[in-house]
Amino acid sequence: MAPSPRDAKPELQEAMDETADAVNRTIERLLPDTDLAENQLYDAMRHGTLGGGKRLRPFLAIHSANLFNVDTNRSRRVAAAVEFLHCYSLIHDDLPAMDDASLRRGKPTVHKQYDEATAILAGDALLTLAFEILAESDTHEDPRVRCELIRSLGQAAGGHGMAGGQMLDLIGEKKEFDLGTISRMQRMKTGKLMAFACESGAILGKADEPHRRALRNYAFDLGLAFQVTDDILDVEADPQDTGKDGGKDAEAGKATFVSAMGKEQARERAEMIVQQAIAHLKVFEGRAQVLKDLAEYVLARRA
């Protein structure tokens, strides 16, 4: 199992643990054990979603929703949908055709635990389940809110978002990227899904545009800082701490912030981006302290 978040303030640690527990319970309810003939698919889906992970995107969804007094049953459903989509991307990212990883969250990757075909199907099923959850009336009684959630998640996950960013990531193994292209790649690959997670709380709460924009911009900066620190951890962290294979980016010749800037400059850039992220929260007049703490944790994390 991947380690608990490190270097988090006690209050943040408690909030992250509570969020992870709540989201895990929701995932278990949405992915129950089954005795159907196709049970291996559901086992693989559960393997890819349960038993580890920081649940960072669900945390953003739930705590952004708390700013607008959204019912927790609704925000937890959206949080689970975001995590299903995120885990689908990890399952596919770990495949031999992509990163060919053997470890994820301290466990064998889905294609290692089962097989490649099952891993592909498990990812496909999690992706579609995410949209099914958002479309259901239990997520929100207003169909316009549900449609906006579906549209926004589709934009974050598709060719102009996560999938497009992953394509750039693969191209970056063969072509040298400048810093601007690397930033754009990571904004698409990581930032857009984080931005959806954060803005989903405002969508659920029918918040005004200034508050939505603040959360969106905060999440974009948070996602970029997260990726910069992830690139640093890939070259210096112990796989026992991170729960995944180390050095895979350098081995594949991928374009990263570390390859483009060096470790120290990358670290300085992450610090600057985190301060930008925190500045976006001023509109909440102190009510978003937990999101500020999260940004500082992203900078300090060691896993």
C-alpha positions, 0 to 999 in steps of 0.5 A: 500500500502506498504511504500516507501523505508526508509532511502535511500539517496535522489538520490537513493530514486529518482532513486528507485521511477523512476524505480518503476514508469517505471516498473509499467507502463510496467507491466500494459502494459503487463497485461492489463484489459480484459473482457474475461470470465477468467478475475478473473485470470488477476485481481489476477495477477494484484493484486499480481504485482501492488500496492506496493513493492520496485521493488528491482530486477527490479531496479537491472536489469535496473541499471546494464543494464545502465552500458552497455548503454542498451536500456531502453525498453529492460531492462524494459521488463527484469525487468518486467519479473523478477518482474513477477517471483518474485511475482509468488513466493510471491503469492505461498509463502503466501498460507496456505500450505506455510506461510499462510500469510494474508498480502502482501505489505499492502494488502490482499494476493492473496488467501485472496482476491480471493481464493486458486485455483485462487492464484495458477493459478495466480502464475503459469501464472506469472511464465510462462509469465516471460519466454514468455517476455524473449523469444520475439524479443522485449527483444533483437534482438539476439536470443542467448541473449534471450536464455541466459536470459531464461536459466539463469532465469530458473537456478535461479528459479528452484530446484537449485535456488529459488524453492530449497531454498524454500524447504529448508525453509520448511524443516527448520521448522522441522530440525535445520540448522547450519549457513552454511545451512541457508546461502546456503538456502538464497543464493538459495531462495533470492540470485540467483534471485537477481544475475540473475536480476543484471547479466541480464543487462550484458547479454543484454549488451553482457559484458565481464566475469569480469564485469558479475562476479562482478555484480553476486557476488555483487548481491549474497552478496546483497541478503544475506544481504537483507535476514539477515535484513529481518530476523531482521525486522521479529522480530522487525518491525511494520507490518504497516511499512513492509506491511506484517505479523510480527513474522511469521518465529518464529511462524513457527519455521523457521531457520533464521539468527536471530534464529541461531545467535541472533539479534546483531550478525546478524546485524554485519554479515549484515554490513560485507556482505554489505561491501563485496558487495560494494567491488565487484563494484570497477571494474566499477571505480565509475560508479556504485554509485547507486548500492553502495547506494542500498547496504547501503540502504539494511542495513539501511532499516526499511521496 
